[in-house]
Amino acid sequence: MARAMSNKPRVLIVDDKASMLEMLSKLLEEDYRIETARTGQEAVEAVRRRPADVVLTDLRMPDMDGMEVLQTVKREAPQTEVILMTAYATVSQAVEAVKAGAYHYLTKPFEPDELIITLEKALERKELREETQILKEQVEQRYGFENIIGDSQPMQRVYGLARKAAESDTTVLLTGESGTGKELFARAVHYSSSRASRRFVAINCGAMPKELIESELFGYIRGAFSGATRDKRGLFMEANRGTLFLDEISELDPDLQVKINRALQEKEIRRVGDTVDIPVDVRIIASTNRDLAAAMEAGVFRKDLYYRLNVFPIDLPPLRERMDDIPALIEHFLRQFAGERAADYEVDQAATELLMSYPWPGNVRELQNAIERAVVLCEDAMIGRSLFPFFEAAGEHYPPEISTVVALPYREAMDRLSADCQKQYLTELLKKYAGNVTRAAEHAGIERESFHRLMRKCGIRADEIRRRLADR
């Protein structure tokens, strides 16, 4: 069945003999859009003007032979497939052509069906490559660094480290509080690396019973235990030539830590019940929200595994240290949860100020949940302060004793208050001194640099406090 004109692939036929061009054109014109060229130079100029889907070229031509046409086309239009034709075929020429990028090498005379089958298979390969490229671009758009929201200084530092990690094949250890986006960064590192075309496999080491996690990671053979009725591939094998993300690795049982360490050291695994080691090529990215160094010193995490994982550490900042990113995150989550109606929604100034002042112990995940709830409850597309009652209470209403401890030095105040009041203490102290960090630090009895570090930790900005005081 002939293709519609708009769907016909473009085929450029190149031959210095007019009779050959005419014969091939008549053979193919029903199913293909045909363009012809009498010389190699004409063919190259045609491809530069408008790349063909397939170039069908003779090998021996006076001005530029088929191999030169092949090399130039592949340089100018890499997606174009090239088929060479010749009456003087040799095995060495065919091998050379394929190495240079030719799809196939036809020996004259050839049957019409042989040519058509070869053309169709060349087109199938071209379409498959294009689909693969589109999928790759879609994956990069979804999981690349560009998809991670945040332009603050702490995030810029993390982006720089993560991009360096993506350029290498080294083991990465992501640390940070829960909800800071460790898996998001792990995926971005993988899909920006040379392993992007292979699988990214993730497992939460704390979400699975220790009796099952070994077989999940390493697999097992039939008869290894009751219920093992067939061989099973483990996640190390599934991630071969790709990336294995070990989330919350601090939760691993000590016995399993030994086996993970051996797998990383020897680059081979042994399935449960098996006696044979299987080589694996896996890039490891691990994460934890615990202090692994402290766990190592306490004897609950193996030193050898810690040092094997801690090759390229990246610490993700909590949201309270990157408060400048909150407006962009709000906009992102509105698009996520409101869909096509996202442009209709607006977070008013009072609600924005509330969200900018809350310490976010649950980090980005907590903000995401808050915006989702607000979108569900909002009736008129104007998201106001009242839709965040929990944050209202936690962020604005200080405990009764806060007014009394403001008069104390920092260390005494922190002894009297819970950790949740640290931000309120620093904020009130800065208000007391009209946003003057030096005077506030002197009152607190700590160095100015230390006071600045605490402000960054709590997401407090002196200029913002000064602005609010001036607006009163």
C-alpha positions as CSV (number, residue, x, y, z in Angstrom):
1,M,0.0,0.0,0.0
2,A,1.5,3.3,-1.1
3,R,2.2,6.0,1.5
4,A,0.5,9.4,1.5
5,M,2.7,12.1,0.1
6,S,3.1,13.8,3.4
7,N,4.3,10.6,5.0
8,K,6.7,9.5,2.3
9,P,10.4,9.3,3.5
10,R,12.9,11.4,1.5
11,V,15.5,9.4,-0.4
12,L,18.4,11.0,-2.2
13,I,19.8,8.9,-5.0
14,V,23.4,9.7,-6.1
15,D,24.9,8.2,-9.3
16,D,26.9,9.6,-12.2
17,K,24.9,7.5,-14.7
18,A,21.6,9.1,-15.8
19,S,20.2,5.6,-16.7
20,M,20.7,4.4,-13.1
21,L,19.1,7.5,-11.6
22,E,16.1,7.1,-13.9
23,M,15.7,3.3,-13.1
24,L,15.9,3.7,-9.4
25,S,13.6,6.7,-9.3
26,K,10.9,4.8,-11.2
27,L,11.3,1.9,-8.8
28,L,11.0,3.9,-5.7
29,E,8.8,7.0,-6.5
30,E,5.5,5.4,-5.5
31,D,6.6,5.0,-1.8
32,Y,9.3,7.6,-1.4
33,R,10.0,11.3,-2.2
34,I,12.9,11.1,-4.6
35,E,15.7,13.6,-5.2
36,T,18.6,12.8,-7.4
37,A,22.2,14.0,-7.8
38,R,24.7,13.3,-10.6
39,T,27.8,14.1,-8.4
40,G,28.9,13.7,-4.9
41,Q,29.2,17.5,-4.5
42,E,25.6,17.9,-5.7
43,A,24.5,15.3,-3.1
44,V,26.4,17.1,-0.2
45,E,24.8,20.5,-1.2
46,A,21.3,18.9,-1.3
47,V,21.8,17.4,2.2
48,R,23.0,20.7,3.5
49,R,19.8,22.4,2.1
50,R,17.5,19.7,3.4
51,P,18.7,16.4,5.0
52,A,17.2,13.3,3.5
53,D,16.1,10.3,5.5
54,V,18.3,8.0,3.4
55,V,21.1,8.6,0.9
56,L,21.5,5.9,-1.7
57,T,24.9,6.5,-3.3
58,D,27.1,4.8,-5.9
59,L,30.7,4.1,-4.6
60,R,32.7,5.0,-7.7
61,M,32.1,8.6,-9.0
62,P,34.6,11.0,-10.7
63,D,34.5,14.1,-8.4
64,M,33.8,12.7,-5.0
65,D,33.4,8.9,-4.4
66,G,30.8,7.3,-2.2
67,M,33.0,7.0,0.8
68,E,33.6,10.8,0.8
69,V,29.8,11.3,0.4
70,L,29.2,9.0,3.3
71,Q,31.7,10.7,5.6
72,T,30.4,14.2,4.7
73,V,26.8,13.3,5.1
74,K,27.4,11.7,8.5
75,R,29.2,14.9,9.6
76,E,26.6,17.3,8.2
77,A,23.4,15.2,9.0
78,P,24.2,12.4,11.5
79,Q,20.6,11.2,11.6
80,T,20.6,10.4,7.8
81,E,21.2,6.8,6.9
82,V,23.5,6.0,4.0
83,I,23.5,2.9,1.7
84,L,26.4,2.4,-0.7
85,M,26.0,0.7,-4.1
86,T,28.9,-0.7,-6.2
87,A,29.6,-3.3,-8.8
88,Y,33.1,-3.8,-7.4
89,A,32.4,-5.0,-3.9
90,T,35.0,-6.4,-1.6
91,V,34.8,-7.5,2.0
92,S,37.3,-4.9,3.1
93,Q,35.4,-2.1,1.4
94,A,32.2,-3.3,3.1
95,V,33.8,-3.4,6.5
96,E,35.3,0.1,6.0
97,A,32.0,1.5,4.9
98,V,30.1,0.1,8.0
99,K,32.8,1.5,10.3
100,A,32.4,4.9,8.7
101,G,28.7,4.8,9.5
102,A,27.0,3.3,6.4
103,Y,23.9,1.3,7.1
104,H,24.5,-1.3,4.3
105,Y,26.5,-2.1,1.2
106,L,24.6,-3.3,-1.9
107,T,26.4,-5.1,-4.7
108,K,25.2,-4.4,-8.2
109,P,23.3,-5.9,-9.8
110,F,20.7,-6.3,-7.0
111,E,17.1,-7.3,-7.0
112,P,14.4,-4.6,-6.5
113,D,13.1,-6.4,-3.4
114,E,16.6,-6.5,-1.9
115,L,16.9,-2.7,-2.3
116,I,13.4,-2.0,-0.9
117,I,13.9,-4.2,2.1
118,T,17.3,-2.6,2.8
119,L,15.7,0.9,2.5
120,E,12.9,0.0,4.9
121,K,15.3,-1.4,7.5
122,A,17.4,1.7,7.2
123,L,14.3,3.9,7.8
124,E,13.3,1.7,10.8
125,R,16.8,2.2,12.4
126,K,16.5,6.0,11.7
127,E,13.1,6.2,13.4
128,L,14.3,4.1,16.3
129,R,17.3,6.4,16.8
130,E,15.1,9.5,16.7
131,E,12.6,7.9,19.2
132,T,15.5,7.0,21.5
133,Q,16.8,10.6,21.3
134,I,13.4,12.0,22.0
135,L,13.0,9.7,25.0
136,K,16.4,10.7,26.2
137,E,15.6,14.4,26.0
138,Q,12.3,13.8,27.8
139,V,14.1,11.9,30.6
140,E,16.7,14.7,30.9
141,Q,13.9,17.3,31.0
142,R,12.2,15.3,33.8
143,Y,15.1,14.2,35.8
144,G,18.0,16.6,34.8
145,F,19.4,19.3,37.1
146,E,17.2,21.9,35.2
147,N,14.2,20.2,36.8
148,I,15.4,20.9,40.4
149,I,14.0,24.1,41.7
150,G,16.3,26.6,43.4
151,D,18.7,29.3,42.5
152,S,19.9,30.2,46.0
153,Q,23.6,30.3,46.9
154,P,23.5,27.0,48.9
155,M,21.8,25.3,45.9
156,Q,24.3,26.7,43.4
157,R,27.1,25.1,45.5
158,V,25.2,21.7,45.4
159,Y,24.6,21.9,41.7
160,G,28.3,22.5,41.1
161,L,29.3,19.4,43.1
162,A,26.5,17.2,41.6
163,R,27.5,18.2,38.0
164,K,31.1,17.3,38.8
165,A,29.9,13.9,40.1
166,A,27.9,13.3,37.0
167,E,31.0,13.8,34.9
168,S,32.8,10.9,36.7
169,D,31.9,7.4,37.6
170,T,32.7,7.7,41.3
171,T,30.6,6.6,44.2
172,V,28.4,9.5,45.6
173,L,27.1,9.9,49.2
174,L,24.1,12.3,49.5
175,T,23.5,13.5,53.0
176,G,20.8,15.8,54.4
177,E,17.6,15.9,56.3
178,S,14.5,14.0,55.2
179,G,12.6,15.8,52.4
180,T,15.6,17.7,51.0
181,G,15.4,15.9,47.6
182,K,18.2,13.3,47.8
183,E,16.6,10.9,45.3
184,L,15.9,13.8,42.9
185,F,19.6,14.7,42.9
186,A,20.6,11.0,42.6
187,R,18.4,10.7,39.4
188,A,19.9,14.0,38.1
189,V,23.4,12.7,38.5
190,H,22.6,9.4,36.8
191,Y,20.7,11.0,33.8
192,S,23.5,13.5,33.3
193,S,26.2,10.9,33.3
194,S,27.6,8.5,30.7
195,R,25.3,5.8,32.2
196,A,22.1,7.7,31.3
197,S,21.0,5.2,28.7
198,R,21.0,2.4,31.3
199,R,18.7,1.8,34.3
200,F,18.5,3.8,37.4
201,V,17.4,1.4,40.2
202,A,16.4,2.6,43.6
203,I,15.8,0.8,46.9
204,N,15.0,2.2,50.4
205,C,17.2,0.2,52.7
206,G,15.0,1.1,55.7
207,A,11.7,0.2,54.2
208,M,12.2,-3.6,53.8
209,P,12.6,-6.3,56.4
210,K,16.3,-7.4,56.7
211,E,15.3,-11.0,55.9
212,L,14.2,-9.9,52.4
213,I,16.6,-7.1,51.5
214,E,19.6,-9.4,50.7
215,S,17.7,-11.4,48.1
216,E,16.2,-8.2,46.8
217,L,19.7,-6.7,46.3
218,F,21.6,-9.8,45.2
219,G,18.9,-12.1,43.8
220,Y,18.7,-15.9,44.5
221,I,18.7,-19.2,42.7
222,R,16.0,-21.7,42.5
223,G,15.8,-23.8,45.7
224,A,17.8,-21.3,47.8
225,F,15.0,-21.3,50.4
226,S,11.4,-22.3,50.8
227,G,9.4,-20.6,48.0
228,A,12.3,-20.0,45.7
229,T,10.8,-21.8,42.8
230,R,12.8,-20.0,40.1
231,D,16.0,-17.9,39.8
232,K,15.6,-14.2,40.5
233,R,17.8,-11.4,39.4
234,G,18.8,-8.9,42.1
235,L,18.9,-5.1,41.9
236,F,22.7,-5.2,41.4
237,M,22.1,-7.2,38.2
238,E,19.2,-5.1,37.1
239,A,21.4,-2.0,37.5
240,N,24.3,-3.5,35.6
241,R,26.1,-0.7,33.6
242,G,23.7,1.7,35.2
243,T,23.2,3.2,38.7
244,L,22.0,1.7,42.0
245,F,20.6,4.2,44.5
246,L,20.8,2.9,48.1
247,D,18.5,5.3,49.9
248,E,18.8,5.5,53.7
249,I,21.8,3.2,53.7
250,S,22.4,3.8,57.4
251,E,19.5,1.4,58.1
252,L,21.3,-1.6,56.6
253,D,21.9,-4.6,58.9
254,P,25.6,-4.9,59.8
255,D,25.8,-8.4,58.2
256,L,24.5,-6.9,54.9
257,Q,26.9,-4.0,55.2
258,V,29.7,-6.6,54.9
259,K,28.2,-8.0,51.6
260,I,27.6,-4.5,50.2
261,N,31.2,-3.5,50.9
262,R,32.5,-6.7,49.2
263,A,30.3,-6.0,46.1
264,L,31.7,-2.5,45.8
265,Q,35.3,-3.7,46.3
266,E,35.3,-6.7,44.1
267,K,32.7,-5.5,41.6
268,E,30.9,-8.8,41.8
269,I,28.0,-10.3,43.7
270,R,26.8,-13.7,44.7
271,R,23.1,-14.6,44.6
272,V,21.5,-16.2,47.7
273,G,22.1,-20.0,47.5
274,D,24.6,-19.7,44.7
275,T,28.3,-20.7,44.8
276,V,29.4,-18.6,41.7
277,D,30.3,-14.9,41.7
278,I,28.7,-12.7,39.0
279,P,30.6,-9.6,37.8
280,V,28.6,-6.4,37.8
281,D,29.4,-2.9,36.6
282,V,27.3,-0.7,38.8
283,R,27.6,3.0,39.9
284,I,26.5,3.4,43.5
285,I,24.8,6.5,44.8
286,A,23.9,6.2,48.5
287,S,22.0,8.6,50.8
288,T,21.3,9.0,54.5
289,N,19.6,11.5,56.8
290,R,21.8,10.4,59.7
291,D,25.4,11.3,60.6
292,L,27.2,8.3,59.2
293,A,30.5,9.4,60.7
294,A,28.9,9.4,64.2
295,A,27.2,6.1,63.4
296,M,30.6,4.7,62.4
297,E,32.2,6.0,65.7
298,A,29.4,4.4,67.6
299,G,30.1,1.1,66.0
300,V,26.7,0.7,64.2
301,F,28.0,1.4,60.7
302,R,31.1,-0.3,59.3
303,K,34.2,1.9,58.8
304,D,35.3,0.1,55.6
305,L,31.9,0.7,54.0
306,Y,31.7,4.3,55.2
307,Y,35.1,5.1,53.6
308,R,34.1,3.3,50.4
309,L,30.8,5.3,50.2
310,N,32.2,8.6,51.3
311,V,34.2,9.2,48.1
312,F,32.2,12.1,46.8
313,P,30.0,13.5,49.6
314,I,27.3,16.1,48.8
315,D,25.3,17.6,51.7
316,L,21.9,18.9,50.6
317,P,20.8,22.0,52.5
318,P,17.5,22.1,54.5
319,L,14.9,24.4,53.2
320,R,15.4,26.8,56.1
321,E,18.9,27.5,54.7
322,R,17.6,28.3,51.2
323,M,14.4,30.4,52.0
324,D,15.0,32.5,48.9
325,D,13.9,29.4,46.9
326,I,10.4,29.3,48.5
327,P,8.6,31.5,45.9
328,A,9.9,29.5,43.0
329,L,9.0,26.2,44.8
330,I,5.5,27.5,45.5
331,E,5.0,28.3,41.8
332,H,6.3,24.9,40.8
333,F,3.9,23.1,43.2
334,L,1.0,25.2,42.0
335,R,1.7,24.0,38.4
336,Q,2.0,20.5,39.7
337,F,-1.3,20.4,41.6
338,A,-3.4,22.9,39.8
339,G,-2.4,21.8,36.3
340,E,-3.9,23.9,33.5
341,R,-5.5,26.2,36.1
342,A,-2.2,27.0,37.8
343,A,-2.1,30.5,36.2
344,D,-5.4,31.3,37.9
345,Y,-4.1,30.6,41.4
346,E,-2.3,33.2,43.5
347,V,-0.7,33.1,46.9
348,D,-1.4,36.4,48.6
349,Q,1.3,38.5,50.3
350,A,0.3,37.5,53.9
351,A,0.4,33.8,53.1
352,T,3.7,34.2,51.3
353,E,5.3,36.0,54.3
354,L,4.0,33.2,56.5
355,L,5.5,30.5,54.4
356,M,8.8,32.5,54.2
357,S,9.0,32.7,58.0
358,Y,8.1,29.1,58.8
359,P,11.2,26.9,59.6
360,W,10.1,23.9,57.5
361,P,11.3,20.9,59.6
362,G,9.9,18.6,56.9
363,N,11.8,20.6,54.2
364,V,10.6,20.7,50.5
365,R,8.4,17.7,51.0
366,E,6.5,19.5,53.7
367,L,6.1,22.6,51.5
368,Q,4.8,20.4,48.7
369,N,2.2,18.9,51.0
370,A,1.2,22.3,52.2
371,I,0.6,23.7,48.7
372,E,-1.3,20.5,47.6
373,R,-3.6,20.9,50.6
374,A,-4.1,24.6,49.9
375,V,-5.0,23.9,46.3
376,V,-7.6,21.3,47.4
377,L,-9.2,23.6,50.0
378,C,-9.0,26.9,48.0
379,E,-12.4,27.9,46.6
380,D,-11.6,31.1,44.7
381,A,-8.1,30.6,43.5
382,M,-6.7,33.1,46.0
383,I,-4.6,31.2,48.5
384,G,-4.6,33.1,51.8
385,R,-3.0,32.8,55.2
386,S,-6.0,30.9,56.6
387,L,-5.2,27.9,54.5
388,F,-2.1,27.3,56.5
389,P,-3.4,27.0,60.0
390,F,-0.6,24.8,61.3
391,F,2.1,27.1,60.0
392,E,0.2,30.1,61.4
393,A,0.4,28.6,64.8
394,A,4.0,27.3,64.6
395,G,5.4,30.3,62.8
396,E,3.8,33.3,64.4
397,H,2.6,32.5,67.9
398,Y,5.6,32.3,70.1
399,P,5.5,30.5,73.4
400,P,4.7,32.7,76.4
401,E,8.3,32.5,77.8
402,I,9.9,33.9,74.6
403,S,9.6,37.5,75.8
404,T,11.5,36.7,79.0
405,V,14.5,34.9,77.4
406,V,15.2,37.6,74.8
407,A,17.1,39.3,77.6
408,L,19.4,36.3,78.1
409,P,22.7,35.5,76.3
410,Y,22.3,33.0,73.5
411,R,23.6,29.9,75.3
412,E,21.4,30.4,78.4
413,A,18.4,31.1,76.2
414,M,18.9,27.9,74.2
415,D,19.2,25.9,77.5
416,R,15.8,27.3,78.4
417,L,14.0,26.8,75.1
418,S,13.4,23.9,72.8
419,A,15.3,23.7,69.5
420,D,12.1,24.8,67.7
421,C,12.4,28.2,69.3
422,Q,15.9,29.0,68.0
423,K,14.6,30.8,65.0
424,Q,12.1,32.8,67.1
425,Y,14.9,33.8,69.5
426,L,17.2,35.0,66.8
427,T,14.4,36.9,65.0
428,E,13.2,38.7,68.1
429,L,16.8,39.6,69.0
430,L,17.3,41.1,65.6
431,K,14.0,43.0,65.9
432,K,15.2,44.3,69.3
433,Y,18.3,45.8,67.6
434,A,16.5,46.9,64.4
435,G,18.2,44.3,62.3
436,N,21.7,45.2,63.4
437,V,23.6,41.8,63.4
438,T,26.6,43.1,65.2
439,R,24.7,44.4,68.2
440,A,22.5,41.3,68.2
441,A,25.6,39.0,68.2
442,E,27.1,41.1,71.1
443,H,24.0,40.7,73.1
444,A,23.9,37.0,72.4
445,G,27.5,36.7,73.5
446,I,28.7,35.0,70.3
447,E,30.9,35.9,67.4
448,R,29.3,37.9,64.5
449,E,30.3,35.1,62.0
450,S,28.7,32.5,64.3
451,F,25.6,34.6,64.5
452,H,25.5,34.9,60.7
453,R,25.9,31.1,60.4
454,L,22.9,30.6,62.8
455,M,20.9,33.0,60.7
456,R,21.6,31.1,57.6
457,K,20.7,27.8,59.3
458,C,17.3,29.2,60.4
459,G,16.7,31.0,57.1
460,I,16.7,34.5,58.6
461,R,17.7,37.6,56.7
462,A,18.5,40.8,58.5
463,D,17.5,43.0,55.5
464,E,14.1,41.3,55.5
465,I,13.6,42.1,59.2
466,R,14.7,45.7,58.6
467,R,12.2,45.9,55.8
468,R,9.3,44.6,57.9
469,L,10.2,47.0,60.7
470,A,10.2,49.9,58.2
471,D,6.8,48.9,56.8
472,R,5.1,49.1,60.2
